[in-house]
């Protein structure tokens, strides 16, 4: 049972007038999180940790209700800081994300650099796991960008968008708590069958 999950929030309600960290789940995103919460694996979770962004908290709370456990907020697990550019339309954002992953040592117009975001998420996950019971399944609920950076680190691969989640959200990967080895690549949260 010694598994850990990194879960990305599913679809959000995009509102250019609202700061991105305050976006909440869309109806589709909420339905997908509820579907995931009805699975056996969600009920096996003993601990859920999420960023302090609204969409992550909403996803975590849905999953936590299924397991009847509280949610722990870890502010340093937030998505890469993109506040310097403000809202980007989806096509602009995809180009920016391509650049972000292709140039990890550099900042895209003031964004947090990929190497810095990776160091931050890896440090946060290791800190949380340092006093975690290795027999207790745990889920980290967060964001696609830093989730991909964490996955690259765990896999021992260079930062690359090739490791990014498909479909834009609501996916998970699984890793072993004992050796941090990835045991399941990105899979939609509403179809994953567990370990």
C-alpha positions, 0 to 999 in steps of 0.5 A, a space after each residue: 500500500 506504500 504508494 504516492 500519487 501526484 494528481 493534477 486538478 481537472 478542468 477549471 472555469 477560466 475567467 480573465 478577470 480573476 487571478 489564475 490561482 483563484 480559478 475554481 473547477 468547472 462543472 466538468 472538472 468537478 464531475 471528474 473529481 467526484 468520479 475519481 472520488 468514487 474509486 477504490 483508490 481514493 478511499 485508500 488514501 490516508 493523507 492529502 496535501 495540496 497547494 493553496 490555489 482554489 482549483 487544487 483545494 476544491 479537487 483535494 476536498 472532493 477526494 478527501 471527503 471520500 476517504 474521510 480525511 482532512 486536507 493539508 495545505 502546502 503553499 510551496 506546492 503552487 504552480 510555477 509563478 506566471 503572474 508576470 504576464 497575467 492572463 494568456 489566451 490558451 494558444 498564447 499559453 501553450 506557446 509560453 509553456 513550450 518555451 518554459 520547458 524548453 528553456 528551463 534555466 531562463 525566465 519567460 517574460 518574468 515567469 518563475 524559471 523551470 529549474 526553480 519551480 522544480 527545486 521548489 516542488 521537489 523540496 516540498 514533496 521531500 519535506 512532506 514525505 520525510 515524516 510521512 508513514 511509508 505504509 500510508 497512501 498519500 496524494 499530492 494535489 496540484 498543477 500540471 507544470 510543477 507536476 511534470 517537473 516533479 515527474 522529470 526529477 523522479 524519473 531522472 530525466 531532464 526537464 522536458 514537455 515530453 513528460 507533460 500530462 495529456 489533455 490539460 488536467 485531471 491526471 495522475 501519476 503514481 510513485 513508490 514511497 520506498 524508492 520514489 520510482 514512478 510506477 504509473 505514467 499520467 492517467 486520467 483520474 476518472 479511469 485509473 484503477 489503482 495499484 
